[in-house]
Amino acid sequence: MTQSISEKTGIDHSITTLGGAISEVIHGIEGHFREIEGISEPKFSEFQFRAVEQGLLDALGYGGKGT
């Protein structure tokens, strides 16, 4: 996710607080599914990925959707 946002914004978010926050949230969700739900290898669908990506880009002013 961080790489995709970086490519679309032209900013290396692997070194920003936004990139750190993205990583923490994704790892937290994965941890929840592993520890609480018992899913050994949680995966995200393409739809989930694109929805989060577009939401982040919109929030950063790159999507033009006004969300």
Sine and cosine of phi, psi and omega as CSV:
sin_phi,cos_phi,sin_psi,cos_psi,sin_omega,cos_omega
0.00,0.00,-0.72,0.70,-0.02,-1.00
-0.87,0.49,-0.66,0.75,0.01,-1.00
-0.89,0.45,-0.69,0.73,0.00,-1.00
-0.89,0.45,-0.71,0.71,0.02,-1.00
-0.90,0.44,-0.65,0.76,0.02,-1.00
-0.88,0.48,-0.70,0.71,-0.01,-1.00
-0.89,0.45,-0.63,0.77,-0.09,-1.00
-0.99,0.16,-0.38,0.92,0.02,-1.00
-0.98,-0.19,-0.29,0.96,-0.05,-1.00
0.97,0.22,0.27,0.96,0.01,-1.00
-0.85,-0.52,0.73,-0.68,0.01,-1.00
-0.97,0.24,1.00,-0.08,-0.05,-1.00
-0.99,0.15,0.00,1.00,0.07,-1.00
-0.93,0.36,-0.28,0.96,-0.02,-1.00
-0.90,-0.44,0.13,0.99,0.00,-1.00
-0.98,-0.20,0.23,-0.97,0.06,-1.00
-0.91,0.40,-0.52,0.86,0.07,-1.00
-0.89,0.46,-0.73,0.69,0.03,-1.00
-0.87,0.50,-0.66,0.75,0.05,-1.00
-0.89,0.46,-0.65,0.76,0.01,-1.00
-0.92,0.40,-0.67,0.74,0.04,-1.00
-0.85,0.53,-0.74,0.68,-0.01,-1.00
-0.88,0.47,-0.71,0.70,0.00,-1.00
-0.87,0.48,-0.69,0.73,-0.03,-1.00
-0.91,0.41,-0.72,0.70,-0.01,-1.00
-0.89,0.45,-0.69,0.72,0.04,-1.00
-0.91,0.42,-0.59,0.81,0.04,-1.00
-0.90,0.43,-0.67,0.74,0.04,-1.00
-0.91,0.42,-0.70,0.72,0.04,-1.00
-0.86,0.50,-0.69,0.72,0.01,-1.00
-0.88,0.48,-0.66,0.75,0.03,-1.00
-0.87,0.50,-0.75,0.66,-0.02,-1.00
-0.89,0.45,-0.60,0.80,0.02,-1.00
-0.94,0.33,-0.78,0.63,-0.14,-0.99
-0.99,0.15,-0.65,0.76,-0.09,-1.00
-1.00,-0.05,-0.71,0.70,-0.07,-1.00
-1.00,0.02,-0.25,0.97,0.02,-1.00
0.96,0.28,0.41,0.91,0.04,-1.00
-1.00,-0.06,0.93,-0.38,-0.14,-0.99
-0.93,0.37,-0.56,0.83,0.01,-1.00
-0.73,-0.69,0.98,0.22,-0.01,-1.00
-0.91,0.42,0.59,-0.81,0.03,-1.00
-0.74,-0.67,0.44,-0.90,0.04,-1.00
-0.96,-0.28,0.62,-0.79,0.01,-1.00
-0.98,0.22,0.28,-0.96,0.06,-1.00
-0.87,0.49,-0.63,0.77,0.04,-1.00
-0.87,0.49,-0.72,0.69,0.00,-1.00
-0.88,0.47,-0.69,0.72,0.00,-1.00
-0.87,0.49,-0.78,0.63,-0.05,-1.00
-0.90,0.43,-0.60,0.80,0.01,-1.00
-0.91,0.42,-0.70,0.71,0.02,-1.00
-0.93,0.37,-0.68,0.73,0.02,-1.00
-0.85,0.53,-0.76,0.66,-0.02,-1.00
-0.91,0.42,-0.62,0.78,0.05,-1.00
-0.88,0.47,-0.68,0.73,0.04,-1.00
-0.91,0.42,-0.72,0.69,0.00,-1.00
-0.88,0.47,-0.66,0.75,0.06,-1.00
-0.87,0.49,-0.72,0.69,-0.03,-1.00
-0.89,0.45,-0.52,0.85,0.01,-1.00
-1.00,0.09,-0.06,1.00,0.04,-1.00
1.00,-0.01,0.23,0.97,-0.04,-1.00
-0.98,-0.20,-0.20,0.98,-0.11,-0.99
-1.00,-0.08,-0.47,0.88,-0.01,-1.00
0.94,0.33,0.25,0.97,-0.03,-1.00
-1.00,-0.05,-0.22,0.98,0.05,-1.00
0.98,0.22,0.33,0.94,0.01,-1.00
-1.00,0.06,0.00,0.00,0.00,0.00
